[in-house]
Amino acid sequence: MPDLPAHLLDQARRLDAEDPLASYRDAFVLPDGVLAYLDGNSLGRPLVRTRDRVGSFVAEEWGARLIRSWDERWMEHPLVLGDQLGRVVLGAAPGQTVVADSTTVMLYKLLRAAVDASPGRTEVVADTENFPTDRYIVDAIAAERGLTVRWIEPDPAAGVTVEEVRAAVSSSTAVVLLSHVAYKSAYVADLPAITAAVHEAGALVLWDLCHSAGAVELALDADGVDLAVGCSYKYLNGGPGAPAFGYVAERLQGRLVQPIAGWMGHAEPFAMGGAYEPAAGMRRFISGTPPIVGMLPLQDMLDLVEKAGMPAIRAKSVLLTDFTIRVAEELLAPHGVTVASPRDPECRGSHVLLEHDAMRDVVAGLWERGVIPDFRHPRGLRAGLSPLSTSFGEVLLALGHVRELLTEIST
Ligand SMILES: *Cc1c(COP(=O)(O)O)cnc(C)c1O
């Protein structure tokens, strides 16, 4: 147990006592050996309820109903769950969200569909600080379609600004791909203003919401977003390899044809027809058989998020990141740690990046102690604060261990 200043212990206790969402923590599996989990933005904790759901699914929907479950529920489930995700998390009316594939595959499908729907436009705009998969997919599609990538190089401690986007787009731009919350710095891009700037150039925008969904409020319909993708295993606690989601604004669906023309996205999958004919609406963005088992935990988390409400979740997220920065300033800054995330909570998602040259060793030591943040190459500790499962006491304890390890390493 690290030595912690009494006033910080008091603050953590008070914040936990006053937290209207504190009781939600008990809904998660909380094993004894884990003292603090600050990586809910890489893999969210499972819900206790999910254990029962998976068990009864095997016995009943799969075990007893067998193939009949496809007709009874499973065929529609990627769209039904998508609608719930749209309503609870994305600010999207029904019929625009589907749960399928991995983020990487969904991103490929939507980006390719978008560039193919923009004939005569020869450029894709993306940024060098985006997550690797996003950058690789942009490069791959550009090579496939003979397009040029116009790379924005944002400030790594912040993120892409509307001015940078305005300077990059033109009548040659087909699509702009950006992350809403930067996976390293946690910078929140100005989604409404950037979306408007892209539209002024006559281009489409595709937002990656991996670090936003379930942590930051979204209003995709109201903001006029064209396309979006995101993970369900981060703040949506869908579990390892849980499927991604894709959003396509209704006005675009008829114009977009995605490249992985599989039977499950066909207008009549069971007609086993001769040629591919895409289904109407969001079903056309499905390719193969949907991963039903992988959607079970997500269902439980969406029910919980719906109960808590995104405004309350975002409010707690802001308090958590504020507290993390305050504690880091007091306990860790004297040891040379710097905060590499925005200070303005408006521009900050639900994680905080702390940097120090010894962070690789510190994080390795933390994992051995059951204190689990993420290490981000080359010198970052990323503290992911999952609002429904993280307590303020947990944050303070974790940073106390960071200070202890920094002291050990430097002596
Ligand atoms: C986590 C993450 C991904 C992950 O993609 P997968 O296909 O699920 O592995 C992609 N993009 C961003 C921005 C991410 O944060």
The ligand as an SDF file (V2000), in Angstrom:
LIG
                    3D

 15 15  0  0  0  0  0  0  0  0999 V2000
   -8.7870    0.3050  -30.9340 C   0  0  0  0  0  0  0  0  0  0  0  0
   -8.8140    0.9970  -32.2500 C   0  0  0  0  0  0  0  0  0  0  0  0
   -8.9380    0.2630  -33.4380 C   0  0  0  0  0  0  0  0  0  0  0  0
   -8.9600   -1.2340  -33.3980 C   0  0  0  0  0  0  0  0  0  0  0  0
   -9.3440   -1.8680  -34.5600 O   0  0  0  0  0  0  0  0  0  0  0  0
   -9.6840   -3.4290  -34.5060 P   0  0  0  0  0  0  0  0  0  0  0  0
   -9.9980   -3.7880  -35.8870 O   0  0  0  0  0  0  0  0  0  0  0  0
  -10.8150   -3.5940  -33.5420 O   0  0  0  0  0  0  0  0  0  0  0  0
   -8.4840   -4.1440  -33.9760 O   0  0  0  0  0  0  0  0  0  0  0  0
   -9.0210    0.9810  -34.6310 C   0  0  0  0  0  0  0  0  0  0  0  0
   -8.9710    2.3410  -34.6480 N   0  0  0  0  0  0  0  0  0  0  0  0
   -8.8370    3.0590  -33.5070 C   0  0  0  0  0  0  0  0  0  0  0  0
   -8.8000    4.5610  -33.5600 C   0  0  0  0  0  0  0  0  0  0  0  0
   -8.7320    2.4060  -32.2800 C   0  0  0  0  0  0  0  0  0  0  0  0
   -8.5950    3.1070  -31.1570 O   0  0  0  0  0  0  0  0  0  0  0  0
  1  2  1  0
  2  3  1  0
  2 14  2  0
  3  4  1  0
  3 10  2  0
  4  5  1  0
  5  6  1  0
  6  7  2  0
  6  8  1  0
  6  9  1  0
 10 11  1  0
 11 12  2  0
 12 13  1  0
 12 14  1  0
 14 15  1  0
M  END
$$$$
